[in-house]
Structure formats: structure tokens, C-alpha cells
Amino acid sequence: MHRSASRLTRVLACAAVIPVILAATGCSSDSDKGKGKGSDSSKKAGASASAKPSGKPSTALEKAAFATLPEPCKTVQEKTIETLVPEAKDKNGTATKSNDLATRASCSWNGLDEDGLKGSQYRWLSVSLVRYESHASLGSANKRAEEQYNKQIEAAKATEGAKDVKAEQAGGVGDQATSILFGVKKDVDFFNTTVVARTQNVVVTVDYNGAAYEGAGAPDHAKLLENAINAAKEIVASVGSAGEQPKQPDQQASPSAQ
């Protein structure tokens, strides 16, 4: 009887221990599963976050200040033409043909002022305008115009046959301006003056030269320069009066003059 009681006690003790072991095992198993799920979720979230684009907005380009160009032959006043080009063949000027007058335009005048035995004075004036728009791959309108401004200066300095080239800043003309003086030997000595100016997104180039024939006195180079600068000021003013665009960011900029 005593032996049966002892066996029963041991059976009951073992039965009490088994649920505890199972419970412990079950908790451990659930806990491990939870940890596994949490770890996988974290990895997926991290991978998803790294796969997403940064979302950085592209830099907006400022809209060009000037939307159009003035008529090139009307950029210089009639009285100015009479002073710069006496006896001009056509006081209204001769416009150069262009496929896109909104971005490129030019006009020229020439005349020979004969003074009997005192000889003759020849004058030639040319006005050129180039306008730029902002472009996503090429840069802002003003930046593109400034690049063209520098190219025009170098082109004037490199004029074929140019001698005694002298370049200097020309104050009071647009946002920036440079005058280039040089001589060129043809059948007679030509005295050349080029003024390159930039006003916002438009580049203005004024070429003005003179020569003397049949014993006439050589043109006054200082006077040629003064006249060319005055003409450049008029042209810059006419660009402004042609109208400005409202200044606001615009990413959909269209290409323009290259």
C-alpha cells in the first residue's frame, strides 16, 4: 500500500511538470516567431525606403526678361543715322533676312558723303541683336547671353586683317559693354569700332567704321567710338521698350538661339 502511494505521488508530480515545460516551450516558440517576423518587416521597410527616389525637385529656371526683339532698323533714331551715316543710301536701313526674327535680327546702313575737292567720307553702320531663352540643358537666358557676349568680343578682336586692336569697358550701356577699336587695310585705311553690349538676355553688337577717299582727312577714331556708343545706348533702350516678360520660375523653357 505504501509502495502504491509513492508511485501515485511520482506520477502526479510528473504530470504537473509536463504542462509547465510545454508552456515554457510554447512561449519560447511564439517569441522566436515574433522576433523573426519583426526582423523581416524591418528589412523589408528598409529596402522599400532605399528603393524610393529622393524626391528632390529640379532647379527652376528663371523666365527670360525679354520675350521679343524690336525691329532692328528702328532701333536707331533717324537723326542718329543722319549723324553717323551722312548721305545714307537708304535711311530706313537694310534688314538681314532671318528665319526667326524673335531671336535674331540685324540691320545696316552705308553712305558716301562727297565734298568736292575735299574728298569723300564713307561710313557703314551695322546693328545685330540676339535673344536667348532659358533652357533646361543649356542654362538660364542671362547666362547664355553672357556667354555670347564674351564670344562676340573675342570675334571682334580676331577680325581678319585687324591691327592695333584695343578693347576696353564701355560704361553706361546695358548690364555690361565693351568697345573694340582696330584698323583694317583695304584699298584705303578703314577705322573700325565695335561695341558689344548685353542687356539681360539680349546681346547687342554695333559695328561702325569709316574711311576717307580722294584726299579727305582720316576719320576721327575717338568720334567714331563716341557715335558707336551712343547708337548702342539707343538700341539697348529700344530692346527694353519692346516689352518685358513677368519674372517667375519656369521649368518648361524652350530652346532658342544657339
Contacts in CASP RR format, 6 or more apart in sequence:
PFRMAT RR
TARGET T0000
AUTHOR 0000-0000-0000
METHOD contacts of the structure
MODEL  1
MHRSASRLTRVLACAAVIPVILAATGCSSDSDKGKGKGSDSSKKAGASAS
AKPSGKPSTALEKAAFATLPEPCKTVQEKTIETLVPEAKDKNGTATKSND
LATRASCSWNGLDEDGLKGSQYRWLSVSLVRYESHASLGSANKRAEEQYN
KQIEAAKATEGAKDVKAEQAGGVGDQATSILFGVKKDVDFFNTTVVARTQ
NVVVTVDYNGAAYEGAGAPDHAKLLENAINAAKEIVASVGSAGEQPKQPD
QQASPSAQ
58 136 0 8 1.000
58 251 0 8 1.000
60 249 0 8 1.000
60 250 0 8 1.000
60 251 0 8 1.000
61 134 0 8 1.000
61 135 0 8 1.000
61 136 0 8 1.000
61 139 0 8 1.000
61 140 0 8 1.000
61 141 0 8 1.000
61 249 0 8 1.000
61 250 0 8 1.000
61 251 0 8 1.000
61 253 0 8 1.000
62 134 0 8 1.000
62 140 0 8 1.000
62 141 0 8 1.000
62 142 0 8 1.000
62 247 0 8 1.000
62 248 0 8 1.000
62 249 0 8 1.000
62 250 0 8 1.000
63 134 0 8 1.000
63 141 0 8 1.000
63 245 0 8 1.000
63 246 0 8 1.000
63 247 0 8 1.000
63 248 0 8 1.000
63 249 0 8 1.000
63 250 0 8 1.000
63 253 0 8 1.000
64 131 0 8 1.000
64 132 0 8 1.000
64 133 0 8 1.000
64 134 0 8 1.000
64 141 0 8 1.000
64 142 0 8 1.000
64 200 0 8 1.000
64 201 0 8 1.000
64 245 0 8 1.000
64 253 0 8 1.000
65 141 0 8 1.000
65 142 0 8 1.000
65 200 0 8 1.000
65 201 0 8 1.000
65 244 0 8 1.000
65 245 0 8 1.000
65 247 0 8 1.000
66 131 0 8 1.000
66 199 0 8 1.000
66 200 0 8 1.000
66 201 0 8 1.000
66 202 0 8 1.000
66 239 0 8 1.000
66 240 0 8 1.000
66 242 0 8 1.000
66 243 0 8 1.000
66 244 0 8 1.000
66 245 0 8 1.000
67 243 0 8 1.000
67 244 0 8 1.000
67 245 0 8 1.000
68 102 0 8 1.000
68 131 0 8 1.000
68 242 0 8 1.000
68 243 0 8 1.000
69 101 0 8 1.000
69 102 0 8 1.000
69 103 0 8 1.000
69 104 0 8 1.000
69 105 0 8 1.000
69 129 0 8 1.000
69 131 0 8 1.000
69 202 0 8 1.000
69 239 0 8 1.000
69 242 0 8 1.000
70 129 0 8 1.000
70 238 0 8 1.000
70 239 0 8 1.000
70 240 0 8 1.000
70 241 0 8 1.000
70 242 0 8 1.000
71 95 0 8 1.000
71 105 0 8 1.000
72 95 0 8 1.000
72 96 0 8 1.000
72 105 0 8 1.000
72 106 0 8 1.000
72 107 0 8 1.000
72 127 0 8 1.000
72 128 0 8 1.000
72 129 0 8 1.000
73 92 0 8 1.000
73 93 0 8 1.000
73 94 0 8 1.000
73 95 0 8 1.000
73 107 0 8 1.000
73 127 0 8 1.000
74 238 0 8 1.000
75 107 0 8 1.000
75 127 0 8 1.000
75 129 0 8 1.000
75 234 0 8 1.000
75 235 0 8 1.000
75 238 0 8 1.000
75 239 0 8 1.000
76 84 0 8 1.000
76 125 0 8 1.000
76 127 0 8 1.000
76 231 0 8 1.000
76 234 0 8 1.000
76 235 0 8 1.000
77 234 0 8 1.000
78 91 0 8 1.000
80 230 0 8 1.000
80 231 0 8 1.000
80 234 0 8 1.000
81 88 0 8 1.000
81 91 0 8 1.000
81 93 0 8 1.000
81 109 0 8 1.000
81 125 0 8 1.000
82 88 0 8 1.000
82 91 0 8 1.000
83 227 0 8 1.000
84 109 0 8 1.000
84 123 0 8 1.000
84 125 0 8 1.000
84 208 0 8 1.000
84 227 0 8 1.000
84 231 0 8 1.000
85 109 0 8 1.000
85 110 0 8 1.000
85 111 0 8 1.000
85 123 0 8 1.000
85 124 0 8 1.000
85 125 0 8 1.000
86 111 0 8 1.000
86 113 0 8 1.000
86 121 0 8 1.000
86 123 0 8 1.000
87 111 0 8 1.000
87 112 0 8 1.000
87 113 0 8 1.000
87 114 0 8 1.000
88 109 0 8 1.000
88 110 0 8 1.000
88 111 0 8 1.000
89 109 0 8 1.000
89 110 0 8 1.000
89 111 0 8 1.000
90 109 0 8 1.000
91 109 0 8 1.000
93 107 0 8 1.000
93 108 0 8 1.000
93 109 0 8 1.000
94 107 0 8 1.000
94 108 0 8 1.000
94 109 0 8 1.000
95 105 0 8 1.000
95 106 0 8 1.000
95 107 0 8 1.000
96 105 0 8 1.000
96 106 0 8 1.000
96 107 0 8 1.000
96 108 0 8 1.000
98 104 0 8 1.000
98 105 0 8 1.000
98 106 0 8 1.000
100 257 0 8 1.000
102 131 0 8 1.000
103 130 0 8 1.000
103 131 0 8 1.000
103 132 0 8 1.000
103 133 0 8 1.000
103 256 0 8 1.000
103 257 0 8 1.000
104 129 0 8 1.000
104 130 0 8 1.000
104 131 0 8 1.000
104 257 0 8 1.000
105 128 0 8 1.000
105 129 0 8 1.000
106 126 0 8 1.000
106 127 0 8 1.000
106 128 0 8 1.000
106 129 0 8 1.000
107 126 0 8 1.000
107 127 0 8 1.000
108 124 0 8 1.000
108 125 0 8 1.000
108 126 0 8 1.000
108 127 0 8 1.000
109 124 0 8 1.000
109 125 0 8 1.000
109 126 0 8 1.000
110 122 0 8 1.000
110 123 0 8 1.000
110 124 0 8 1.000
110 125 0 8 1.000
111 122 0 8 1.000
111 123 0 8 1.000
111 124 0 8 1.000
112 120 0 8 1.000
112 121 0 8 1.000
112 122 0 8 1.000
112 213 0 8 1.000
113 120 0 8 1.000
113 121 0 8 1.000
113 122 0 8 1.000
113 123 0 8 1.000
114 120 0 8 1.000
115 121 0 8 1.000
115 216 0 8 1.000
118 215 0 8 1.000
118 216 0 8 1.000
119 212 0 8 1.000
119 213 0 8 1.000
119 214 0 8 1.000
119 215 0 8 1.000
119 216 0 8 1.000
120 212 0 8 1.000
120 213 0 8 1.000
120 214 0 8 1.000
120 216 0 8 1.000
121 210 0 8 1.000
121 211 0 8 1.000
121 212 0 8 1.000
121 213 0 8 1.000
121 216 0 8 1.000
121 219 0 8 1.000
122 210 0 8 1.000
122 211 0 8 1.000
122 212 0 8 1.000
122 213 0 8 1.000
123 208 0 8 1.000
123 209 0 8 1.000
123 210 0 8 1.000
124 207 0 8 1.000
124 208 0 8 1.000
124 209 0 8 1.000
124 210 0 8 1.000
125 206 0 8 1.000
125 207 0 8 1.000
125 208 0 8 1.000
125 231 0 8 1.000
126 205 0 8 1.000
126 206 0 8 1.000
126 207 0 8 1.000
126 208 0 8 1.000
127 204 0 8 1.000
127 205 0 8 1.000
127 206 0 8 1.000
127 231 0 8 1.000
127 235 0 8 1.000
128 204 0 8 1.000
128 205 0 8 1.000
128 206 0 8 1.000
128 207 0 8 1.000
129 202 0 8 1.000
129 203 0 8 1.000
129 204 0 8 1.000
129 205 0 8 1.000
129 235 0 8 1.000
129 239 0 8 1.000
130 145 0 8 1.000
130 148 0 8 1.000
130 202 0 8 1.000
130 203 0 8 1.000
130 257 0 8 1.000
131 145 0 8 1.000
131 201 0 8 1.000
131 202 0 8 1.000
131 256 0 8 1.000
131 257 0 8 1.000
132 141 0 8 1.000
132 142 0 8 1.000
132 144 0 8 1.000
132 145 0 8 1.000
132 148 0 8 1.000
132 201 0 8 1.000
132 202 0 8 1.000
132 203 0 8 1.000
132 256 0 8 1.000
132 257 0 8 1.000
133 141 0 8 1.000
133 201 0 8 1.000
133 253 0 8 1.000
133 254 0 8 1.000
133 255 0 8 1.000
133 256 0 8 1.000
134 140 0 8 1.000
134 141 0 8 1.000
134 144 0 8 1.000
134 250 0 8 1.000
134 253 0 8 1.000
135 144 0 8 1.000
135 253 0 8 1.000
135 254 0 8 1.000
135 255 0 8 1.000
135 256 0 8 1.000
136 251 0 8 1.000
136 253 0 8 1.000
138 144 0 8 1.000
138 255 0 8 1.000
141 200 0 8 1.000
141 201 0 8 1.000
141 253 0 8 1.000
141 256 0 8 1.000
142 200 0 8 1.000
142 201 0 8 1.000
144 201 0 8 1.000
144 256 0 8 1.000
145 198 0 8 1.000
145 200 0 8 1.000
145 201 0 8 1.000
145 202 0 8 1.000
145 203 0 8 1.000
146 176 0 8 1.000
146 198 0 8 1.000
148 203 0 8 1.000
148 257 0 8 1.000
149 176 0 8 1.000
149 196 0 8 1.000
149 197 0 8 1.000
149 198 0 8 1.000
149 203 0 8 1.000
152 196 0 8 1.000
152 203 0 8 1.000
152 205 0 8 1.000
153 167 0 8 1.000
153 178 0 8 1.000
153 180 0 8 1.000
153 196 0 8 1.000
156 167 0 8 1.000
156 180 0 8 1.000
156 182 0 8 1.000
156 194 0 8 1.000
156 196 0 8 1.000
156 205 0 8 1.000
157 165 0 8 1.000
157 167 0 8 1.000
157 180 0 8 1.000
157 182 0 8 1.000
159 182 0 8 1.000
159 184 0 8 1.000
159 192 0 8 1.000
161 184 0 8 1.000
161 185 0 8 1.000
162 182 0 8 1.000
162 183 0 8 1.000
162 184 0 8 1.000
162 192 0 8 1.000
163 182 0 8 1.000
163 183 0 8 1.000
163 184 0 8 1.000
163 185 0 8 1.000
164 181 0 8 1.000
164 182 0 8 1.000
164 183 0 8 1.000
165 180 0 8 1.000
165 181 0 8 1.000
165 182 0 8 1.000
166 180 0 8 1.000
166 181 0 8 1.000
166 182 0 8 1.000
167 178 0 8 1.000
167 179 0 8 1.000
167 180 0 8 1.000
167 181 0 8 1.000
168 178 0 8 1.000
168 179 0 8 1.000
169 176 0 8 1.000
169 177 0 8 1.000
169 178 0 8 1.000
169 179 0 8 1.000
170 177 0 8 1.000
170 178 0 8 1.000
170 179 0 8 1.000
170 195 0 8 1.000
170 197 0 8 1.000
170 229 0 8 1.000
170 232 0 8 1.000
171 177 0 8 1.000
172 233 0 8 1.000
173 195 0 8 1.000
173 197 0 8 1.000
173 229 0 8 1.000
173 232 0 8 1.000
173 233 0 8 1.000
173 236 0 8 1.000
174 197 0 8 1.000
174 198 0 8 1.000
174 199 0 8 1.000
174 236 0 8 1.000
175 198 0 8 1.000
175 199 0 8 1.000
175 200 0 8 1.000
176 197 0 8 1.000
176 198 0 8 1.000
177 195 0 8 1.000
177 196 0 8 1.000
177 197 0 8 1.000
177 198 0 8 1.000
177 229 0 8 1.000
177 232 0 8 1.000
178 195 0 8 1.000
178 196 0 8 1.000
178 197 0 8 1.000
179 193 0 8 1.000
179 194 0 8 1.000
179 195 0 8 1.000
179 225 0 8 1.000
179 228 0 8 1.000
179 229 0 8 1.000
180 193 0 8 1.000
180 194 0 8 1.000
180 195 0 8 1.000
180 196 0 8 1.000
181 191 0 8 1.000
181 192 0 8 1.000
181 193 0 8 1.000
181 221 0 8 1.000
181 225 0 8 1.000
182 192 0 8 1.000
183 189 0 8 1.000
183 190 0 8 1.000
183 191 0 8 1.000
183 192 0 8 1.000
184 190 0 8 1.000
184 192 0 8 1.000
184 209 0 8 1.000
186 211 0 8 1.000
188 211 0 8 1.000
188 212 0 8 1.000
188 213 0 8 1.000
189 211 0 8 1.000
189 212 0 8 1.000
189 218 0 8 1.000
190 209 0 8 1.000
190 210 0 8 1.000
190 211 0 8 1.000
191 209 0 8 1.000
191 210 0 8 1.000
191 211 0 8 1.000
191 218 0 8 1.000
191 219 0 8 1.000
191 221 0 8 1.000
191 224 0 8 1.000
192 207 0 8 1.000
192 208 0 8 1.000
192 209 0 8 1.000
192 210 0 8 1.000
193 206 0 8 1.000
193 207 0 8 1.000
193 208 0 8 1.000
193 209 0 8 1.000
193 221 0 8 1.000
193 224 0 8 1.000
193 225 0 8 1.000
193 227 0 8 1.000
193 228 0 8 1.000
194 205 0 8 1.000
194 206 0 8 1.000
194 207 0 8 1.000
194 208 0 8 1.000
194 228 0 8 1.000
195 204 0 8 1.000
195 205 0 8 1.000
195 206 0 8 1.000
195 208 0 8 1.000
195 228 0 8 1.000
195 229 0 8 1.000
195 231 0 8 1.000
195 232 0 8 1.000
196 203 0 8 1.000
196 204 0 8 1.000
196 205 0 8 1.000
196 206 0 8 1.000
197 203 0 8 1.000
197 204 0 8 1.000
197 205 0 8 1.000
197 206 0 8 1.000
197 232 0 8 1.000
197 235 0 8 1.000
197 236 0 8 1.000
198 204 0 8 1.000
199 236 0 8 1.000
199 239 0 8 1.000
199 240 0 8 1.000
202 239 0 8 1.000
204 232 0 8 1.000
204 235 0 8 1.000
204 236 0 8 1.000
204 239 0 8 1.000
206 228 0 8 1.000
206 231 0 8 1.000
206 232 0 8 1.000
206 235 0 8 1.000
208 224 0 8 1.000
208 227 0 8 1.000
208 228 0 8 1.000
208 231 0 8 1.000
209 224 0 8 1.000
210 219 0 8 1.000
210 224 0 8 1.000
211 219 0 8 1.000
212 218 0 8 1.000
212 219 0 8 1.000
END
